Amino acid sequence: MQIANSRPPWENSALAREEMSLVICNRSAAFYAAGDYLSSLLDAEAVIAIKRPWSKGHYRKGRALAALGDWQSAHEAIQLGLQFEPNNTVRISNSDRPRCFIGLMRRVLV
């Protein structure tokens, strides 16, 4: 994060946003893997605020919400992400998901 934040002000801010969104998205995944679902959710929401049309941020938010038991919000997050990248369904459906997320997908997509 320091690299993205230390960019000179005359550089393109889109580059800094791109770097920050990637770093925060990866941190969201790390928090999730560590079982810290709330921190994962907060980072996913930060990613969405920085780079709204990136489906991965919405996917991370959906996973965190599912792990926290908020099935309806998780479904909405996933669906919103798919609106930005409708051809991303194969990657999302085949990705490594926890049991609770698989249960979410069965509940809302069947």
N, C-alpha and C positions, 0 to 999 in steps of 0.2 A: 504494500500500500504506500510505502514511503516514496517509491519511485514515481508512482502516478501523482502523488500529492506534491512532489518536488519539481514537477515540470515548470519551465519558465512560462510566464503568463502569455507570451506571444505565440506559444505552440497551440496547435489545434486542440480545443477542449474535447472534441469527439474522441481523440486518441486516449486522453486521460479517462474519459467515461468508459471506454471499451476496456481498458486495463482494470479499472476499479470494479466493473461489473464481473469480470472474470475472476478476480481475486476473491471478492465477496461471495460469489456463487460457489467457489470451491470451499471457502470457509463454511458456508452453509452446509455443504455435504459433509465436511469434517465434523461439525457439531452434531449432525444427524447420526453419523457413524458412532459417535461417542455417547449417544443417547440423550443429548441435550437438545430436545426437540423445540423448546421455546427459542433458544438462541438461533437454531437453524431457521425457524420461521421468521425471526426478526431480520436475519441476513437475507433471506429470500425476498422479503418485502423491500429491503433496501435495493436489491438487484432490480426488482420490478420498477422501483422509482427511478433508477438510473437508466434502465434499458427496457422499457415496457414491452416492446414487440418481440423480445427474446423468450421463446417458449420454455427454455430451461429454468428461468427464474420462477415461472408459474408452476412448473413441474416440481421444483424444490419446495415451493410453498405448499403444494398439494400433498406431498409426502409428509411434511412436518405436521400439517393440519390433521392428516389421517392418523399419524402416530399419536397426536393429542386427542383423538377421538371425535374431531369435528368433521364428520363424513360429508355433510352437505357443503360446507365451505371448501373442503378439499376437492370435491367434484367440480364446484364452480371455478376454482383456480385452474384445474386441469382443462376444463372446457374453454376458459378464456385464453389460455396459452395455445390451445389448438386452433383458435380463431386466427391467431397471428401466423401460425405455421401449420395449416391443415394437412400437409403431407408428412408431418412429423409423427403420425400415429404409430407407425411401425416401430420407430426407435423407442417411443415411450412405452408401448405395450410389451416390447421385448427386453426392456432394461431390467436391471437387477432391482427388484422391489422387495420390501419386507412383507410378511404375511398380512399385516393390517392393510397395506396398500392394495394387495391383491384382493382382499376382502372388499375393500372400497370399490374397486373396479367391478367386481361381480355384482355388488349391490346396486350400483347406479347404471351400469351399462347393459345389464341383462333384462 
